[in-house]
Amino acid sequence: MFESTELNRRNARVEKSMGFLYLVMTLILITPVLLILGLLIYKGAPHLTWEFLSTDPKSGMTAGGIFPALVGTIALVLGALIASVPIGVAAAIYLSEYAPDNWFTRIINLAIINLAGVPSIVHALHGLGAFVLFFKMGTSILAASLTLAIATLPVVIVSTRESLAAVPMAFREACWNMGATRWQTIRKVVLPNSVSGILTGVILEVSRTAGETAPIMFTGAAFFLPFLPESIFDQTMALSLHLFVISTQVPGVPEHVPYTVALTLIGIVLIMNALSIGFRMYLRGKKKW
């Protein structure tokens, strides 16, 4: 039987100390989130009714509900996903499976990294100049969705590349040895085994897209529009801009309204993320490795 030495006891103390330190750091990170969420629930949940969600704003947004902003937010998120996910996945496939390691590829990777760090206001000005003015889309859902898609494109590309890289190389080699082409291998083997990882990028994109304010303020979101848009070329209200407006620009708004709007916005993000996470878990359960 081995006896505990002083070195063993010291290592055990260090191990417990580090575990306690990491626990404290985790609690420090989580506590503000829980406090904010608790405050929103405390002040906003009692007023989160079906009437609030399904009616238009009235009396200069001091009364009524948030239905146009709710629909507009969902439309902007879906539009950004439709525009960015196919392009992002295609770019990731090229960089991961086809592109050689040369100066051109390194420039592309550098551009993706830099694009991820661009402030939202810069994306807003780019969307205003490119989509609203140059392509003459006007301030519309389409222009705002494309602006949001560009802002979130690096998230999709990076997550997709990491997911593709996680597929074992032996899978590819087995397909090539059977005579399959590179594209057949990607389509039949690599992509099906990386879809769950790609959805991680989609989840992150939904979270960021729903909360963006500056890009849509310049490109498609309306200050006050108490009716639904008829096409993607119309303006729309959005929850993030609506929350900013009623909190800073509109006098006489009841105290509970900003909290209820913020809680609704978080709820939309959580619901969309939950659906994506559930689908991702389903796909992971079907993996053979």
C-alpha positions in Angstrom: 0.0 0.0 0.0 1.4 3.4 -1.0 1.7 6.1 1.6 0.9 9.7 0.8 4.0 11.9 0.5 4.3 15.6 1.0 4.5 16.1 -2.8 1.2 14.2 -3.2 -0.5 16.3 -0.5 0.8 19.5 -2.0 -0.4 18.5 -5.4 -3.8 17.6 -4.0 -4.1 21.0 -2.3 -3.1 22.8 -5.5 -5.6 20.7 -7.4 -8.4 21.7 -5.0 -7.4 25.3 -5.0 -7.4 25.5 -8.8 -10.8 23.8 -9.0 -12.2 26.3 -6.5 -10.6 29.2 -8.4 -12.2 28.1 -11.7 -15.6 27.6 -9.9 -15.4 31.2 -8.6 -14.5 32.6 -12.1 -17.4 30.7 -13.6 -19.8 32.1 -11.0 -18.5 35.6 -11.6 -19.3 35.2 -15.3 -22.7 33.6 -14.8 -24.0 35.8 -11.9 -24.4 39.0 -14.0 -26.3 37.1 -16.6 -28.6 35.5 -14.1 -29.2 38.9 -12.3 -30.1 40.6 -15.6 -32.4 37.8 -16.6 -34.0 37.7 -13.2 -34.6 41.5 -13.4 -36.2 41.2 -16.8 -38.4 38.3 -15.7 -39.4 40.1 -12.5 -40.4 43.4 -14.2 -41.4 42.1 -17.6 -42.9 38.7 -17.3 -46.2 39.8 -15.6 -46.9 42.0 -18.6 -45.9 39.5 -21.3 -49.4 38.6 -22.5 -50.8 37.5 -25.8 -52.3 40.9 -26.3 -48.9 42.5 -25.9 -47.5 40.2 -28.5 -50.3 40.3 -31.0 -51.3 43.9 -31.2 -49.8 47.0 -32.9 -48.2 49.8 -31.0 -50.5 52.7 -30.2 -50.4 56.3 -29.0 -46.9 56.9 -30.3 -45.6 53.5 -28.9 -46.7 54.4 -25.3 -49.4 51.8 -25.5 -50.4 48.7 -27.4 -48.1 45.8 -28.3 -45.1 44.8 -30.4 -46.5 42.6 -33.1 -44.9 44.5 -36.1 -41.5 44.5 -34.4 -41.9 40.8 -33.5 -42.6 39.8 -37.1 -39.9 42.1 -38.4 -37.3 40.6 -36.2 -38.1 37.1 -37.3 -38.1 38.2 -40.9 -34.7 39.9 -40.6 -33.2 36.8 -38.8 -34.5 34.4 -41.4 -33.4 36.6 -44.3 -29.9 36.9 -42.9 -29.7 33.1 -42.4 -30.9 32.4 -46.0 -28.3 34.8 -47.4 -25.3 33.9 -45.2 -25.5 30.1 -44.5 -25.2 28.8 -48.1 -22.4 31.3 -48.9 -20.6 30.7 -45.6 -20.8 26.9 -45.9 -19.6 27.0 -49.6 -16.7 29.2 -48.6 -15.8 26.9 -45.8 -15.9 23.9 -48.0 -13.6 25.5 -50.5 -11.1 26.7 -47.9 -11.1 23.3 -46.0 -11.4 20.8 -48.9 -10.1 22.4 -52.1 -8.0 25.5 -51.5 -4.2 25.0 -51.5 -2.0 26.5 -48.8 -0.7 29.5 -50.6 -0.6 33.3 -50.2 -4.1 33.7 -51.7 -5.7 31.4 -49.2 -3.8 33.1 -46.4 -5.2 36.5 -47.5 -8.7 35.1 -47.5 -8.3 33.7 -44.0 -6.9 37.0 -42.9 -9.9 38.8 -44.4 -12.3 36.5 -42.6 -10.6 37.2 -39.3 -10.7 41.0 -39.9 -14.3 40.9 -41.0 -15.2 39.2 -37.7 -13.8 42.2 -35.8 -15.4 45.0 -37.8 -17.7 47.1 -35.5 -21.4 47.0 -36.2 -21.6 50.6 -37.2 -19.1 50.0 -40.0 -21.3 47.2 -41.3 -24.2 49.6 -41.1 -22.4 52.2 -43.2 -21.3 49.5 -45.7 -24.9 48.3 -46.0 -26.2 51.8 -46.5 -23.7 52.5 -49.2 -23.7 49.1 -51.0 -27.3 47.8 -50.7 -29.4 50.9 -50.0 -27.7 53.4 -52.4 -25.5 51.5 -54.9 -27.8 48.6 -55.6 -30.9 50.8 -55.1 -32.7 48.5 -52.7 -33.7 51.4 -50.5 -34.2 51.0 -46.8 -35.9 47.6 -46.8 -35.9 44.2 -45.2 -33.7 42.9 -48.1 -31.0 45.5 -47.5 -31.1 45.0 -43.8 -30.9 41.2 -44.1 -28.0 41.3 -46.5 -26.2 43.7 -44.1 -26.7 41.4 -41.2 -25.6 38.4 -43.3 -22.3 40.0 -44.1 -21.8 40.9 -40.4 -22.3 37.3 -39.3 -20.7 35.5 -42.3 -17.4 34.9 -40.5 -19.2 33.0 -37.7 -20.7 30.6 -40.2 -17.4 30.2 -42.1 -15.3 29.5 -39.0 -17.7 27.1 -37.4 -18.2 25.2 -40.6 -14.4 24.9 -41.2 -13.9 23.5 -37.7 -16.7 21.1 -38.2 -15.3 19.9 -41.5 -11.9 19.5 -40.0 -13.3 17.3 -37.2 -14.4 14.6 -39.7 -11.6 12.0 -39.6 -9.4 12.0 -42.6 -9.8 8.2 -42.8 -13.4 8.7 -43.9 -12.2 10.7 -46.9 -9.4 8.2 -47.7 -11.8 5.3 -47.6 -14.1 7.0 -50.1 -11.2 7.9 -52.4 -9.9 4.3 -52.3 -13.4 3.2 -53.5 -13.2 5.5 -56.5 -15.3 8.4 -55.2 -14.5 11.9 -56.4 -13.7 14.7 -54.0 -17.2 16.2 -54.4 -18.9 12.9 -53.9 -16.9 12.4 -50.7 -17.8 15.8 -49.4 -21.5 15.5 -50.3 -22.0 11.9 -49.1 -19.6 11.6 -46.2 -18.1 14.9 -45.0 -21.1 17.2 -44.9 -23.6 14.7 -43.3 -21.1 14.1 -40.5 -20.5 17.9 -40.0 -24.0 19.2 -40.1 -24.3 19.3 -36.3 -21.2 21.5 -36.1 -22.5 23.8 -38.8 -25.6 24.3 -36.8 -23.4 25.7 -34.0 -22.5 28.6 -36.2 -26.2 29.0 -37.1 -27.0 29.2 -33.4 -24.4 31.9 -32.8 -25.6 33.8 -35.9 -29.2 33.9 -34.7 -28.1 35.2 -31.3 -26.1 38.0 -32.9 -28.5 38.9 -35.7 -31.5 39.3 -33.4 -29.8 41.7 -31.2 -28.1 44.0 -33.8 -29.3 47.5 -33.9 -26.9 49.8 -35.8 -26.9 47.8 -39.1 -30.7 47.6 -39.4 -31.1 51.2 -38.2 -29.4 52.5 -41.4 -30.7 49.9 -43.8 -34.2 48.8 -43.1 -35.7 49.2 -39.7 -38.3 51.8 -39.1 -38.7 54.1 -36.1 -42.5 53.6 -36.0 -44.4 51.5 -38.4 -47.6 50.1 -36.9 -48.4 47.7 -39.7 -46.8 44.7 -41.3 -44.6 45.0 -44.4 -46.0 43.7 -47.7 -42.7 42.6 -49.3 -39.0 42.3 -48.7 -38.6 45.8 -50.3 -40.5 47.5 -47.5 -39.3 48.7 -44.1 -40.1 47.0 -40.9 -39.9 47.5 -37.2 -37.5 45.4 -35.2 -37.4 44.5 -31.5 -33.8 45.7 -30.9 -34.4 49.1 -32.5 -37.8 49.3 -30.8 -36.3 48.7 -27.5 -33.7 51.4 -28.1 -36.3 53.9 -29.2 -38.8 53.4 -26.4 -36.0 53.5 -23.8 -34.3 56.7 -25.0 -36.5 58.6 -27.5 -40.2 58.3 -26.5 -41.5 60.0 -23.4 -44.3 58.6 -21.3 -43.6 55.0 -22.0 -44.7 52.8 -19.0 -41.8 51.5 -16.9 -42.5 47.8 -17.6 -42.6 48.1 -21.4 -38.8 48.1 -22.1 -38.3 45.1 -19.7 -41.1 43.2 -21.5 -39.7 44.0 -24.9 -36.2 42.9 -23.8 -37.6 39.7 -22.4 -39.4 39.0 -25.6 -36.3 39.5 -27.6 -34.3 37.1 -25.4 -37.2 34.6 -25.6 -37.1 34.7 -29.4 -33.4 34.0 -29.4 -33.8 31.2 -26.9 -36.6 29.5 -28.9 -34.6 29.7 -32.1 -31.5 28.4 -30.4 -33.5 25.6 -28.7 -34.8 24.4 -32.0 -31.3 24.4 -33.6 -29.8 22.7 -30.6 -32.5 20.0 -30.6 -31.9 19.4 -34.3 -28.2 19.3 -33.7 -28.5 16.7 -30.9 -30.7 14.6 -33.1 -28.1 14.6 -35.9 -25.3 13.9 -33.4 -27.3 10.9 -32.2 -27.2 9.5 -35.7 -23.4 9.6 -36.0 -21.6 6.4 -36.4 -18.4 7.6 -34.8 
